[in-house]
Amino acid sequence: MPGDRRLLQMGVIVGAHGLRGHVTVRSFAGTAADLTAYGPLRDRRGDTRFSLTLVGKTRGLLIACLDGVRDRDAALALKGTELFLRREDLPPPEAEEFYYADLIGLAVEDRCGTPLGKVAAVGSHGAGDLLTVRRPGGGDLLLPFTRAAVPVVDLAGGRLIADPPAEGPMPPKPQKR
């Protein structure tokens, strides 16, 4: 259900691991291992439930076994399966915390009310979260999701107020003596 706010994507099965039916999973949870902390995961429609047991890690991915999956072929057949949780199974975000799914689709305006676009994606890149804002005329604006760059998040109003960094060449870094 694209756009269904009742489900939040928590991960995706990216392949098989070994011969006994284990799968590798990319977790989108704040802490990777919390993927299974809130109960059974579901497919995109919410119909199929998956009970995962985490058994290890490899190259930034989780290794899990699933009920009923006993061999490599069955595990490979699940490759690409997106894993979701029902929103009501998750704790509400604390103040100044947001689920990525709640940000996607929000209108983005500058401080003067000029439309900059809509949030198309949110990514976590180690140094911080980054919003991909699809501009009305085409192209993307990458916006750090910081209080300085996004001082206002108005979920009820369906918008973000942004103060994007100036575009153009980066100034040289100051040198130490």
N, C-alpha and C positions, 0 to 999 in steps of 0.2 A: 504494500500500500504506500506508494510514494506520497510523501507529505503527511502521513498519518502520525500525528503528534502523540498518540497513545503508546507508540513503540519507539524505543531508542536503540540504535545499533550499538552493540557492545563488542562485536568482533566479526571475523570472517574466517572460514576454513580455507587455508591456502594450499594444502596438500596432505599427503600421507607420510607417515614416519614408521619405517620398519615394515614387517610382514604381518603383524598381529592385529591390524585394524586401527592403530593409533593415528590421529590426525595432528597436523600442525595448524595452529590458530594464531592469527594476528589479533591481539586484544586492543580495544579502544578504551578500556577502563582507565581511570586515573592512575591506578597501580595495576599493572598487567594481570597479576594473579587474582585481583578482585573480580575477574570475569565471571566466576562462578559463585560469588559471595551472596548474591541476591535471589538465588533460586534458578529453576530451569530456564534455559534460553529457548527462543522460538524462531521459526522461520519468518520471512517478511510478511506473510499473510497472518501469522499468529496461530496457524492451525497445528503445525508440527512442533512438538516439544522435544528438546534435546537435553539429556542429563549428561553433563560432561564431568569427568574426574581428571584433574590435572595431575600429570605424572612426571613432568620435567620441563626443561627449557632447551632451546637450541637456536643460536643466531638471532636472538631477539624475538623469537616466537615461542609460544607455549606448545607443549606436547600434551595431548589429552586422549583419553579413551571415551568412547560413547557407548551407551547401552545398545546392544544389538549389532554393533559393528565389530566383526571378528577377523576380517582379513584385509589385505592391502587393496584389493579391487573395490570392496565396499567403501573403504576410506577414500579412495581416489574419486569415487562417484559423488562424494560430498564436496569436492573441491569447488570453491566459489560460493558455497552456501553462506549467506549472511546470517548472523546471530543477533537476535533482538531480545530485549527485556520489556515488559510492560512498564510504563511510567510509574504506575502505582506500586510496583515492587521496589522502586528506588527511593532512597531518602530524598526529601526536598533539598534543593541546593541551599547552602547558607548564604548570608548576605554577601554580595559582591562575587558570588559564584554562579556559573551558568552552565547548563548542558549545551554542548555544541549544537544539537538539534534545534534548540530554541533560538539560536542566532541565525541559522541558515534561513534565507528568505527575507530577513529584515531589511527595510530601506535604510540607506546610509546618506546622511546629509552633513554638510559642513556647518560651522557655527552660525553662518548667515542664512541657513535653510536651503542652500543650493544642493540639489540632488547629486550625489556622487555615484549611485548605483544601488545594487542589492548584494547582500552577503551570499556568495555562491558556495563557499566552503570554509572550513576552519581546520587548520592543521597545527600540530604541535611539533616544533622543530628543535627541541632541546633548549634553545636560548629563550623560548617563549612561544606563545600561541600567535598565529598569523591568520588574519582574515583575508580571504580572496573576495574582493568586491568586483562584481561584473558591472562595468560602466554602461550607461545607457547607449552610447554611440559605438560600443564595442571595445574590446580590450579589458584588461583586469588591472585593478589597483591592489597591491599587497599592502596591508595595513597591520602593524603590530597591535595585538590586542592588549594594550596597556592603558592605564588611566590617563596618561598624557596624550596618547593618540586617539583614544575613544573615551572621552570624559563622561558621556551619558549613554546608558543602556536603558531604553524605555521599551520593555517587553510588551506592556499593555498597549502602548501606542504603536507598536510594530516598527520601531526605528532605533537607529544609533546616531548619535551626534559625534562626528569625527573631526579631529584636527590633524590631518595627515601630515607627515613630514614633507618638507619642501622637496619637489622633484628636481632632478638635474644631477650634475656631477657631485660626488661626495667630496667634501673638503678634505685636505690632507690631514693626517693625524699629527698631533703635536709630538715632537720628538723629545725624549729625555736627554738631559745633559750628562 
